[in-house]
Amino acid sequence: MATVHGSKGSRQDAYEVVFASADGTGEDVVRMTRTDASGPGGHPVYEDASGIVRAEISDQGEVRVLASGGGQEPARALRARAVG
């Protein structure tokens, strides 16, 4: 799990989650907003605008990327930043 940089102990409405780019030469940043769902750890689930990229982010700053479809292997997040 990656660690969130920002306000630990509070529930944010949005995060920017950073992944290694597919070609390994840079980073991809995905803005994610909070949903009404909870993840397997009981923490809020956040998703991108398409609903494909989903992650559970705990109030202790842990990020768990979740599979959103069958046969999908979720990417590992490098880090996350609280937004606003």
N, C-alpha and C positions, 0 to 999 in steps of 0.2 A: 504494500500500500504506500502511496505517496503522502506527503504531509502538506497541509494547506498553509500558505503564508497569508496571514491576516488575523482576523479576530477569532481566537479560540474561545470556546465556551458560549458562543452566540450563534444563532441560526441565521444565516445570510439568505437573501433572496436570489443571488446570482454569484457565480464563480467563473473565472477563466481557468480552464484546465489545459495544461501544456503537455503535449505528447511529442516524442521524437518523430520527425518527418519520415515518410515512407522510404525516401532515398538515403536516410541516415545523415544528411548533411546540414540539417537545421531542425526547426521546431514548428509544430502546428499548434495553434491556439484555438480552442473551442469554447465559446461562451455558452454557459449552461444556466438554466433557470430552475428554480425549485418547483417540484410537482407536489401533488397531494399524496403521492405514494411513499411508502417506507421500504427500505431495503432489507436484506436478510439479517442485518445487525440491528434493525429497528430505527435506523437513522433516515433522514430525508433523502429522497432520490431527486437528482437534478438531471435535466436532459437538454440537448441542443435543440435548435429550432425545428429540425427534421424529426426529432423523436428517436433517431437511430442511436446516437451516442448518449448513454445513460450512466450515471455514477451515483453511488451512495457516499455522502460526505458526512462524517460524524462531527459532533460538537467538540471533539478532541483534535480535529484536523486531519483525520485519516480519510483517504479517498480509495474507494473500491469501484473500479469500472465494471459495469454489469453487461452481460449479453442481452441484446434486445431482440434476437431472433434465433431460430434453430441453426445449429452448425456454426455459429459465430464464436470466434475466439477473441475476447476483448483485449485491446491494447493496454499496455501498462502506462499509466500517467506518470510523467516526470515530476510534476508539481501542480498546485492549484493556487489561485489568488482570489481572495474575496473581492467582489466588485460592489462599489458603492455601499 
